Amino acid sequence: MQAEQSIDMTAEINEKKRRYGRACEQIALLDRKIADLEKRYKRAKRDKMRPFQYNINLRLQVLHGVRTMYSNYASNKAAELRSDLMAVLLQMIPGLDSNTSSE
């Protein structure tokens, strides 16, 4: 029974690590897209192309919102991963309970 719990917990941790890693990849991709759009916005502003500025600015706002959402998601997955890893460590060390870990 203990071995089955360990296998289940390991699979759950691996899944959370995969999801966290994927979220980080998406954040990096969004950062590149934002940087590209910011360059295009500055060029449109320099050339006084107002319709393009407006369009690019809207796209930038959307991308910033999506990036914030991914950052929050990655932060939540990292916190879940930390708590799961702590639970596994506490199970591995006999005689250690949750009261001693907070001291």
Kinemage of the C-alpha trace (Angstrom):
@kinemage 1
@onewidth
@group {chain A} dominant
@subgroup {mainchain}
@vectorlist {calphas} color= white
{ca met a 1} P 0.000 0.000 0.000
{ca gln a 2} L 2.824 2.402 0.913
{ca ala a 3} L 4.593 1.592 -2.374
{ca glu a 4} L 1.431 2.349 -4.367
{ca gln a 5} L 1.077 5.723 -2.627
{ca ser a 6} L 4.706 6.473 -3.379
{ca ile a 7} L 4.250 5.619 -7.063
{ca asp a 8} L 1.080 7.728 -7.259
{ca met a 9} L 2.793 10.650 -5.535
{ca thr a 10} L 5.806 10.370 -7.856
{ca ala a 11} L 3.546 10.380 -10.921
{ca glu a 12} L 1.667 13.398 -9.570
{ca ile a 13} L 4.910 15.272 -8.889
{ca asn a 14} L 6.222 14.483 -12.377
{ca glu a 15} L 2.978 15.741 -13.922
{ca lys a 16} L 3.193 18.988 -11.937
{ca lys a 17} L 6.834 19.429 -12.964
{ca arg a 18} L 5.832 18.931 -16.611
{ca arg a 19} L 3.023 21.471 -16.348
{ca tyr a 20} L 5.282 23.980 -14.581
{ca gly a 21} L 7.979 23.545 -17.228
{ca arg a 22} L 5.462 23.993 -20.034
{ca ala a 23} L 4.099 27.159 -18.421
{ca cys a 24} L 7.652 28.541 -18.168
{ca glu a 25} L 8.219 27.780 -21.865
{ca gln a 26} L 5.038 29.646 -22.745
{ca ile a 27} L 6.119 32.621 -20.620
{ca ala a 28} L 9.439 32.749 -22.492
{ca leu a 29} L 7.595 32.591 -25.828
{ca leu a 30} L 5.251 35.391 -24.757
{ca asp a 31} L 8.224 37.490 -23.641
{ca arg a 32} L 9.737 37.175 -27.124
{ca lys a 33} L 6.441 38.104 -28.793
{ca ile a 34} L 6.032 41.097 -26.475
{ca ala a 35} L 9.573 42.283 -27.235
{ca asp a 36} L 8.892 41.984 -30.975
{ca leu a 37} L 5.633 43.925 -30.714
{ca glu a 38} L 7.281 46.621 -28.593
{ca lys a 39} L 9.864 47.133 -31.343
{ca arg a 40} L 7.106 47.372 -33.928
{ca tyr a 41} L 5.188 49.826 -31.718
{ca lys a 42} L 8.227 52.084 -31.326
{ca arg a 43} L 8.793 52.014 -35.075
{ca ala a 44} L 5.142 52.911 -35.741
{ca lys a 45} L 5.352 55.717 -33.176
{ca arg a 46} L 8.576 57.046 -34.700
{ca asp a 47} L 7.017 57.035 -38.171
{ca lys a 48} L 3.798 58.603 -36.813
{ca met a 49} L 1.598 55.745 -38.015
{ca arg a 50} L -1.242 56.116 -35.540
{ca pro a 51} L -3.542 53.334 -36.827
{ca phe a 52} L -0.701 50.843 -36.504
{ca gln a 53} L 0.200 52.160 -33.059
{ca tyr a 54} L -3.361 51.589 -31.864
{ca asn a 55} L -3.544 48.066 -33.252
{ca ile a 56} L -0.140 47.050 -31.889
{ca asn a 57} L -0.911 48.620 -28.512
{ca leu a 58} L -4.087 46.530 -28.212
{ca arg a 59} L -2.175 43.359 -29.060
{ca leu a 60} L 0.491 44.267 -26.498
{ca gln a 61} L -2.126 44.718 -23.789
{ca val a 62} L -3.624 41.312 -24.549
{ca leu a 63} L -0.223 39.616 -24.529
{ca his a 64} L 0.676 41.253 -21.210
{ca gly a 65} L -2.589 39.962 -19.738
{ca val a 66} L -1.966 36.437 -21.020
{ca arg a 67} L 1.605 36.534 -19.701
{ca thr a 68} L 0.318 37.580 -16.269
{ca met a 69} L -2.132 34.684 -16.318
{ca tyr a 70} L 0.634 32.209 -17.198
{ca ser a 71} L 2.870 33.684 -14.477
{ca asn a 72} L 0.150 33.196 -11.877
{ca tyr a 73} L -0.453 29.646 -13.082
{ca ala a 74} L 3.281 28.812 -12.956
{ca ser a 75} L 3.541 30.307 -9.479
{ca asn a 76} L 0.635 28.164 -8.273
{ca lys a 77} L 2.149 25.021 -9.802
{ca ala a 78} L 5.506 25.799 -8.174
{ca ala a 79} L 3.818 26.171 -4.774
{ca glu a 80} L 1.953 22.881 -5.234
{ca leu a 81} L 5.178 21.190 -6.285
{ca arg a 82} L 7.014 22.500 -3.217
{ca ser a 83} L 4.282 21.286 -0.866
{ca asp a 84} L 4.177 17.851 -2.524
{ca leu a 85} L 7.946 17.509 -2.330
{ca met a 86} L 7.849 18.506 1.332
{ca ala a 87} L 5.178 15.864 1.970
{ca val a 88} L 7.333 13.216 0.292
{ca leu a 89} L 10.360 14.249 2.332
{ca leu a 90} L 8.354 14.100 5.541
{ca gln a 91} L 7.182 10.594 4.638
{ca met a 92} L 10.746 9.489 3.950
{ca ile a 93} L 12.065 10.611 7.330
{ca pro a 94} L 10.545 8.446 10.071
{ca gly a 95} L 9.594 10.143 13.346
{ca leu a 96} L 9.286 13.563 11.748
{ca asp a 97} L 5.874 15.210 11.759
{ca ser a 98} L 4.514 18.451 10.363
{ca asn a 99} L 4.975 20.288 13.686
{ca thr a 100} L 8.760 20.074 13.554
{ca ser a 101} L 9.003 21.304 9.966
{ca ser a 102} L 7.595 24.742 10.807
{ca glu a 103} L 10.169 25.483 13.493
